[in-house]
Amino acid sequence: MTTIELKRQLMHRIAEIDDVSFLNAIKTILDSKTRGQTIELSKEQKLEIKESKKDVDLGLFVEQQELDKEFNKWLSAK
């Protein structure tokens, strides 16, 4: 089972639970795992994000749907 599949299964099962005490216990576990998990970016990473945002503002990007079309065209040409 992949991580994504496991997450989906857990979310579905949690959605079926009505026991507030049990849900609070799950929340406590989740809070302890996610608290303080911030990502520290390097100067280079921060600069890359700023530059990428500028590119988007200037329209210098390709939408995923267009990229998919180009990729499929490239694949079919082989």
N, C-alpha and C positions, 0 to 999 in steps of 0.2 A: 504494500500500500504506500503510495506516495504521500509526501507531506500535505499536499493540497487536498488529496482525497481524505486523509485523516482529519484535517481541519473542517472540511465540509461535513463529515460524519459527526464530529463532535458538536458543531454548531446546530445541526439538525436535532441531535439528541438533547442538547441543552434547551432548545426551544420547546421541547415537550415536557420539561420539568416545571412543576408548579410549586414545589416546596421551597419557600423563601429562605429558610435556614440553609438548605443545601446549596441554593444558588449563591447565597452570601459566602459560603465556604469556598465555592468555585471561584468567586470574585477575589477572595483573599489570596488564593493560590496564584491566580493570574496577575494580580497586582504585584505580588512579590517577584514574579518573573519578569515583568515589564518595567518596573520602577528602575529608573536610573540607566536605562539602556539607550543613551544618546550616542549618536555617531559623531566622532570628532573628524573634521575634514582638514586636510592639509591646505596650505596656502595655494598650492597648485590646483587642487580640487575646487576651492572656492572661486579662484580666478576662472576656471573652466566653466563653472556654473554661471558666473556673471557674463562671460562671453557668449554662452549659449542663449541666455535670456535676451541679449542684444540682438543676436541672429534671429530669434523668433520675432522680436519687435520689428525687425527690418524685413520680415517675410522670407528670410533665407533658410527655408526648411522644406521638406517634402512630407506630405501627409502619408500616414501608414497605408491607406488604401491605394494611393498612387504608387508607392514603393512596392506594394504587393503586386500590382499590375506589371511593373517593370521587371520584377524578379521572376514572375511567371513567364513573361515574354522571353527573358534571358534563358530560363530553363528549357522552354520549348524549342529554342533555336539550336540547342546542342544535339 
